[in-house]
Amino acid sequence: MKYILKSYRKRFLYKTLLVLNSTNQMKKPFFTILLLVSMLSGCQTDKKEDKNPKYLRWVGDIVQNEQTDASGFRICNGEENVLQYFNLGEGPVYHGEKKSIVRRFKSQFTPIPDDKEDGLIRIRFLVNCEGMAGRFRVLQSDYQYQEKEFDSEIVSQLLSTTTSIEQWEVLYRNNIPVDYYMYLIFKISDGQLTEILP
């Protein structure tokens, strides 16, 4: 696109010079100077590409945080090739089926009885090409999807159980193992874990 614009600009300036050359010779020096100034200022308007963009590739991309994320977790195929869960075509896949995940959380979760502890806790993370998980992020909301803070013990238990799962399903695209995003949503009612989605 830049090449086309520069090429167009050169042709325009060339044609302008031809027109000026055929007009009144008295105005020629003035128009020539004006033309040269516009050419020089046009050359300075090209922007350099930003090597550190302000925005992530997709909404929700999880950037490595050296302070909170495990240093040993690495993605295999580069940040730009991590697939979102909706790119997988088959939805979330669990190692050992969903019932094994539900059983694990139900057995390890101790309810914190409190009628104010209602809502959703989402834990989102990356699974690399080896089936290892990392870069865990937590989002908490009430049932109207308004931000809410749950009892830290509830969040801590769910996060601890999620991070302790050592093997997630390795997924392939064109026979190559891929890195992908995964998430779990926990429905909490009166401090009880009532459902795990998706």
Residue pairs with C-beta under 8 A, 6 or more apart in sequence:
2 46
9 39
9 42
13 35
13 38
13 39
16 31
16 35
17 32
17 35
20 27
20 28
20 31
20 32
20 35
21 28
23 31
56 63
57 79
57 80
58 84
60 84
60 124
60 181
61 79
61 82
62 124
62 125
62 126
62 135
62 137
62 181
64 135
65 135
69 134
69 135
69 136
70 134
73 126
73 128
73 132
73 133
73 134
73 135
74 128
75 82
75 126
75 128
75 129
75 179
76 128
76 129
76 130
76 177
76 179
77 129
77 176
77 178
77 179
81 178
81 179
82 126
82 178
82 179
82 180
82 181
83 171
83 173
83 178
83 179
83 180
83 181
84 180
84 181
85 91
85 92
85 180
85 181
85 182
85 183
87 180
88 171
88 180
91 198
92 182
92 183
92 198
93 169
93 171
94 100
94 101
94 168
94 169
95 131
95 165
95 167
95 168
95 169
98 196
101 165
101 184
101 196
102 196
104 161
104 165
105 158
105 161
105 186
105 193
105 196
106 193
108 157
108 161
109 157
109 158
109 161
109 193
110 157
111 191
111 192
111 193
112 151
112 153
112 154
112 191
113 190
113 191
113 192
114 151
114 190
114 191
115 190
115 191
117 150
117 151
117 154
117 188
117 189
117 190
117 191
118 142
118 143
118 188
118 189
118 190
119 140
119 141
119 142
119 143
119 148
119 150
119 188
120 140
120 141
120 142
120 143
120 145
120 185
120 186
120 187
120 188
121 138
121 139
121 140
121 150
121 154
121 155
121 158
121 185
121 186
121 188
122 138
122 139
122 140
122 141
122 183
122 184
122 185
122 186
123 136
123 137
123 138
123 158
123 159
123 162
123 183
123 184
123 186
124 136
124 137
124 139
124 181
124 182
124 183
125 133
125 134
125 135
125 136
125 137
125 162
125 181
125 182
125 183
126 133
126 134
126 135
126 179
126 180
126 181
126 182
127 133
127 168
127 169
127 171
127 179
127 180
127 181
127 182
128 134
128 179
129 170
129 177
129 178
129 179
130 170
130 177
131 167
131 168
131 169
131 170
132 166
132 167
132 168
133 162
133 163
133 165
133 168
133 182
136 159
136 162
136 163
138 155
138 159
140 147
140 148
140 149
140 150
140 155
141 147
141 148
142 148
150 188
151 191
154 188
154 191
158 186
158 193
162 184
168 182
170 177
171 177
171 178
171 180
172 178
183 198
184 196
184 197
185 196
185 197
185 198
186 193
186 195
186 196
186 197
187 193
187 194
187 195
187 196
187 197
188 194
